[in-house]
Amino acid sequence: MVVPEKERPHIRVKAIVSEEKTSRICTIELVHGEICGIGDRHVAECGEDYIGVEITAIEWGAQRVRRARAEDIPTLWTRKIEEVLVRVSVHDGRKTIPLVLEVSGEEPFVVGEIYRQGNRRFRIAHMKLRDGATLRKEGQKSVARRLKRIYGYPL
């Protein structure tokens, strides 16, 4: 005979959702006892909206920690990852042209590939990731939500 496991209660945790220049207060539903960490992805409930977010910081008492149990978390700091802005610096040798791409968080970018923003075409030279790493080798790739900045040159 199979005995069903007792369902653990759900907890609603306050989440500050950053959407580039604005932030709003939402909630994320977690399971009691669940371990939550920086970089985890969840769905935040913001009134009538449901937004895909990534945890960027966890408050635990008066400090910030990398991981915590759901019931110990008063506030999660998150950023929207469904649609993100990717900053691009296109350098032609004399001047740098700043561009901003609004893309899906899962949009792939590849070093050495050619992209278009409006009437400008550029080839990616390297990409700086949010975790501090830099991708420089031809063919290395990352999704938009992980990018801090793309560096390229015009075609």
Long-range contacts (C-beta under 8 A, 24 or more apart in sequence): 8-32, 8-33, 11-70, 11-71, 13-70, 13-73, 13-74, 13-75, 13-76, 14-74, 14-75, 14-76, 15-42, 15-44, 15-53, 15-75, 15-76, 15-77, 15-78, 16-75, 16-76, 16-77, 16-78, 17-44, 17-46, 17-51, 17-53, 17-78, 17-79, 17-80, 18-56, 18-77, 18-78, 18-79, 18-80, 19-79, 19-80, 20-80, 20-85, 26-51, 28-53, 28-76, 28-78, 30-70, 30-73, 31-70, 32-70, 32-71, 33-69, 33-70, 33-71, 34-69, 34-70, 35-67, 35-68, 35-69, 35-70, 36-67, 36-68, 36-69, 36-70, 36-73, 36-76, 37-66, 37-67, 38-66, 38-67, 41-81, 42-78, 44-78, 51-80, 51-82, 52-80, 52-81, 52-82, 52-105, 53-78, 53-79, 53-80, 53-81, 54-78, 54-79, 54-81, 54-145, 81-105, 81-145, 84-144, 84-145, 86-144, 86-147, 86-149, 86-150, 87-148, 87-149, 87-150, 88-117, 88-122, 88-149, 88-150, 88-151, 88-152, 89-149, 89-150, 89-151, 89-152, 90-120, 90-122, 90-152, 90-153, 90-154, 91-151, 91-152, 91-153, 92-153, 92-154, 97-154, 101-144, 103-144, 104-144, 105-143, 105-144, 105-145, 106-143, 106-144, 106-145, 107-143, 107-144, 108-141, 108-142, 108-143, 108-144, 109-141, 109-142, 109-143, 109-144, 109-147, 109-150, 110-139, 110-140, 110-141, 111-135, 111-136, 111-137, 111-138, 111-139, 111-140, 111-141, 112-138, 112-139, 114-155, 115-152, 120-154, 121-154, 121-155, 122-152, 122-153, 122-154, 122-155, 123-152, 123-153, 123-155, 124-150, 124-151, 124-152, 125-151, 125-152, 125-153, 126-151, 127-151
